[in-house]
Amino acid sequence: MQRGNGSSQTHAYALPEDLHIGLYIHLDLPWFLHPFTLNCFKISTDEQIRQLRALNVRRFRCDPERSESIPGGALTVLPAEPAAPVSEHAAEIDIGPAAKTDGIEPHVQRLREHRHAVARTERSFVKAAGIMRRLKRNLLAQPRDTLEEMGGLADQMATVFLDRPEATLHVMGANCGGEDAYHHSLNVSILCMMLVKGLELSSEQAGILGRGALLHDIGALALPASGMSKGGGAQAWSERGQRARHVEYGLKLGKQLGLAPEILSIIEQHHELGDGTGYPRGLRLEQIAPLARIVALANFYDTLCNPADFVQAMTPHEALSFIFTRRKGQFDARVLQLMIRSLGVYPPGSIVELSNGMIAMVVSVNPHKSLRPWVMVYDAAVPKEEAAMFNLEMQVDLLISKSIRPALLPAPVYAYLSPRKRITYFFDGGCAEPGGHA
């Protein structure tokens, strides 16, 4: 992390010829002007020393407390220098589609590919969000066409998660339409679809699950508009004594629309809990339909992350921890274990501190190693629009130390990472965009 460089500060420095394995250094260069993923790290190989010396940097800022085996006299203590300005060569690195790959460092190329995936995912999310808006607006007036369009979205999502194990879950950024773009039912459906492969569901079952998740709160359509708070999503009316009623309304509406019995079970049982404390019927786990158990867990998790009053919101890490430590008896154990394994201990949207002291936001699930997600790192020396993102799978010596509540971040860090007040997920499977027919 870039620390203050005021003139009153002093730092320890090493000359290029004094670099050695075990020395912890800080590179006061924009991250894309050197071949290392991070601006601060402990030297571990002779190749790193060679690469550092090739940068033609006059001296390297060091951290003696994090270093090993510092030879006597190898470090000098000098006044801090201002951060190096961004080199004019930075303009040669283009993250856009037309960027050249020749001469670009591997970590920059990985970042470019990841940002392309995020941009592709955001376009898909916007299309899927449009379908959900039309569902809310047209379901009662044009039920046949609306359900057909929604079913196409559910089927495409099911296909991606069943057939493409590389499908990656991303947290959506503010450029996807602000807080008004939040859609609880879409979030729940994405979380459910993430589990279909691990639960060994057939394509037919996955399609039913997707439809049920998208429609689980249709009872809210029958509630008075005064029972909804602006921007509160599908949870707002729950604070107004409407919980049991929305299930009743949803089941009645679902029958009028001719929905399949399995979807009706999801609508009716998505608030039932395995210990019998749910509603409206107080069912035990064995009485709850298998697909409804999946939606119940995804629905509960998303409501913890995105309550009507965002001041009460839990971070994704806190929500998973709360469910596992205090509510796991209320959910299907297999489904809960798979959700934790799929989201990782620190799901997308979590603000974390890394083992090197840097602050970052988890932005994407790593489908290969869920405990080592993609993160975006705060660095005051790097412009926000060029913030470094990297895959922790590639950084074997770097770990997530702890989760941090966004409200506790210093104002500059909060503004830089821009954590969402409401967590919204979508996925990239490296394929045609979901909802592309819309």
N, C-alpha and C positions, 0 to 999 in steps of 0.2 A: 504494500500500500504506500502511496506517496505520502510522506509525512511533511510537516511544515518545513520550509526552507528559509526562514527568516534569517537576517544577517546576524542575529544574536546567537544562533545555534552553531554548534560544532559537530563534525562527524569524523569518524575514522575512515581513512582511505588506504587503498593498496595500489601501487603502481603495477602496470601490466606484467613486468618481470617478476613481481612478488605474488602473483596469483597461484593458488595451490588448492588441491582437493581438500574439502572440509571448510573452506572459507565461504561465509554467507554474504552475498553481495546484493546491492540494489543498483539496477541499471537506470540512470536518469535519462532515458531515451524513450520516445514513443514506442509502444510495444511492437508496432509493425515495422520498425527499422532495425530489428535484431532477430536472430533465428530462434529465440527462446520463447516458450509459451508464456512465461511469467516475467515480470520485471524484477522480481526478487526471488532468490533461490540459493541453495547451498551447492557449491561446485562439487560434482561427484565423479567426473571423468577428465582425462587428459584432453579429449576431444572438445569438451566445453571450454577448457582453458585456451585451446587453439582458436576456437570461434570468438572468444572474448577478445583476445589480442588482435584478431583480424578486424575488429570494429574500429581500431585506431582511436580508442578513447584514452584521454590523457591519464585519468585515474578512476578507480572504481570505489564507490561508497560501500562500506562494509558494516556489518553488525557483529562486534566481537562476542556478544553474549550468545549468539546463535552459531558461532563458528567453532570449529574444532582445530586443535593443534596449530595455533598461531605462532609462527617463529618470532623470536624476540626482534623487535625493531622493524618487523615487516609492515606494520601499520603506522600511519602518521595521522595526527589529529589536526584538522585544519578548519577554518570557517566554512560554513555551508555555501555552496554556489547556487545561483538561481537555476531552476529547472531548465534543461536544454530546450530551445525552441524546436517546433516541429520542422524537420528538414523539408526543403523543397522537393526532395525525392519522394516524400509521402504521397504526393499527388499522382505518382506513377502507379500506385497500388489501387486498383479499382475493384470495389466489391460488386459491381453490377454485372449483368449477364455477359457483356462484351469484354470483360477483363481478361488480360493475357495470363497464362499460367507459367510461362517461361520466366525463371528467375524469382518467382514468388516463393517465399518460405513455406514449408509444408503446413505449419500451423495457420498461416494466413489463408492458404487454400482451403483448409478444413473449415475455417470460419466463414469463408465466402460460400461454400457449399451449404453450411448450416443456415446461414442467413437466407439463402435461396429457398431452403426447405421451410423456414419460418414464414417467408413471404408467400409461398405457395399455400401454406396452411392457413394463413390469414385470409387469403382470397376464398378458400374453401369455407372457412368459418362464416364469412360475410354472406355467402350463398345459403349456407345452412340456417343462419339467423333469419334470413329473409323468408325461408320456408316456415320457420316457427312463428314469425310475425303474421304470415298469411294464415297459418293454422288458427291462431287466436282470432283473427279478423273474419275468416271465411268458413270456419268449421260448421257453424250453425246454418249459414246461408247456402253454402256450396259444399256439403259434406262429402259427396262422392269424389269430386276433383281434388279437394283438399286432402282427403285421406290417401288418395292415390299418389299425390306428390310426396306426402310425408312417408308413405311406405317405400317409395323409391329411395329416399334418403336413408331410411333404416336398412334397406337391403344393401346399399352401397357401403355403409359403415360396417355391416356384418361381414361383407366380402373382404374388405380390407383387413380386419382383425383376424379373420379365419385363415386367409390365404397369404398374408404378408407379415411374417414374424418381425420384419424390420420396422413395422409401423411405430411411429414415435409420437408421444404425447407432449404437447407444448402448452405453456400458459400463454394466453392471448394478451398482447400489449394494448396500451391505451389507443393506439392508432386504429383499432378495430371498431371504433364508434363510441368510445367512452363508456361510462357506467350504464347508460341506457341500453347498451347492446347485450347486457347480461340476460341469459335465458336459463333458468333453473332446469327446465325439462331437458334442454339440449345438453347441459352439463351432466345430468344424471344418465342420459343415454350413452354419452361418450364413456363415462366411468364403467357402465355395464358392459359395453362392447369391448372394452379393454380386457375383460375377464373371460370372454367366450371361448378363446382358444384353450386357456388353462382349465376351464370347466368341461372341456370336451363336448361342447354343444354342437349339434348339427346346424347346417345353414338354415334349416327351417326354424329350429328353436331360437337361433340367434336373431332371425328376422322378427319373430314374435316378441322376443325380449326387447329389441330395439323399438318396435312399435309401442309396446306397453310402457316403456320408459318415457318415450316422447309424449304419450297420452295420459300418464299417471295422474296428472293434476287437472284434467279437463273439467272437473267439477268446479274449479275456480271460475270458469266462464259463466256459470249460472249465478255467481254471487254478485251482489250489488257493487257497482263501481266504487262506492264510498268505502267499501271494505278493503280496497287496495290502496297502498301508499305508493306514490310515484317513485320509481326506481327500486322498490322493495322486492320485486320479483314475486314468485309464487308463494313466498313465506309470509308476506305482510298480513294477509287476512287471518293467519293463524293466531295472531296476537289479539284478534277481535272475536274470539269465541266461535270461530267457524270451522274448526278442525274436523269434527265428526260430520258436519253438514257437507263439506266439500267432497268427502268420500261418497256420501249418499247421492249427491247430485251427479257426481262423476259416473257412478254405477248406472244410474237411471239414464243418463245421456248416452253412455256406451251401449246400452241395450237398444235404445232408439236408433242408434247408428248401425246396429247390426254387427258390432265388434265380436271377434272370436272369444270363446269362453276363457281361453288362457289370458287374453288381454284384459278381460273383465276382472279376472282374479288379481291381476297386478294392480288395477285401479282400486279394487276393494281392499287389498291387503298390504299396500305399500307403507302403511303406518303400523302394521302389526309387528310385535317384537317377540322373540323366541321365549322370553320368560313369562309371557302372558300379560305384560303391562301395557301393551299397545292398544290401539283402537282401530275400528269401532267395536270389535267383537272380543278382544282379549284372547286371541288365539295363542296356542303354544307352538313351538317351532315345527313340530311334526304335522301340525294342522295347516301350516302356511305353504302355499304352492311354491315349488322350487324356484321358479322364475321371479315370483314376488319377493322371495328372500333376497335376491340379488338387488332388485330395485330398492328394497327397504334400506339396505346398507348404503348404497350410493346416495339415496335421498337424504339419509341421516348425516352422512359425511358432508355433503354439499351444503346442508342447512347449517351445520356448525361453522363452515367456512364463510357462508354468505347469509347470515341472518338478516331479518328486516332492518334491524339497527346495526350498522356495520361496526359501531363502537364495541359491540359484544362479539365480534367475529374472532374466531380462533385462526391461527396460522394453519396451513395444511399439516405441518408437522405436529402441532398441538392437537388438531382434530384426530389424526390417526392415533396418537398416543392416548388421548382421552378414551376413544372407543376401545382400544386394546386393553387398557389398564382398568377401566371402570365400567365398560358396557359390553364386553365381549360375550357375556352370557346371553345377550339379547339378539345375537346374530348367528347365522350359520358359520361355524368355525372354519370350514373349508373356504368359504367365500371371503371371509375376513383375512385369512392368511394369504390368499391369492391377491387381494387388493393391496395389502402391505408390500408384498413381494413385487407387485407390478408398479406401484407408485414410488416405491423406495421409502426409506425412513424419512427422507426429506423430499416431499412431492414438489412438482413445479409450483412456483409462487412462494416457496419458502425463502426467507432471508437467513443467511447463514454466515458464520465466521469460519474461515479456513484455518488449517493448522499453522499457516505462516502469518496469521493475523489479519489477512485481507478479508474484506466484507464483500459478499456476493449474493446474487439472487439465482436460485435454481430456475432455469428456464425450460428445460426439456428432460423427459425421462430418457435414460440410456437403455434401449431395449435389450442390450446384451448384459449389462451390469447395472442393475437398478440402484445400487448403493453408490454408484459413481456417475451422477448425472452431468448434463451440461450446465454450466454456470456462467453468469455475466458478472464481471468483477468491477468493483469501484476503484478507480484510479484517478485522482485529481489531476494528474499530468496528461490524461488522455481525454479528448472531447467525448461527451456523452454519446454522440451519434457514431463514434468509432470505438465504443467500449469493447474491451476484450471479452470474448466468449471462448470457452474451451471445455473439452470433454475430460472429466476427472479420470476416466479410464486410461487416458494417456499420461497421467501424472501419478505414478505409483507412490511417490513420497509425499503427496499432498492429500489431505483428508478433510472432511467436514468436521469441525470441532463441536459446534453447537448451533442451535436455532436461535434467532433473535426476533423479537417482536418489532415490526416496522415502526411502531410509535416511539421506540427507544433509540432509533437511529438519529444521529446528528442531521440537522436540516440539509446540509450539502449532500450527504450520502443518500438521504431519502429522495431528494430531487433528482439525483443522478440515476438511481436504480428504479425509481418510479414504481414502487410496489402497488399493485392494484388493490383498491378497497374491496372489490369483489373479484374472486378468483374464477376465471373462465377458461375451460380447457377445449382444445381441439387437437386433431391428429394429422400427421403426415405419413402416408404409406408409400410415397414415391410413385403414385399412380394418378389416374384421372381424379379430378377434384370432386369430392362428394357434392351432390346437388348440382352437378354440372348441367343437368338437363333443365334446370330451373331458369 
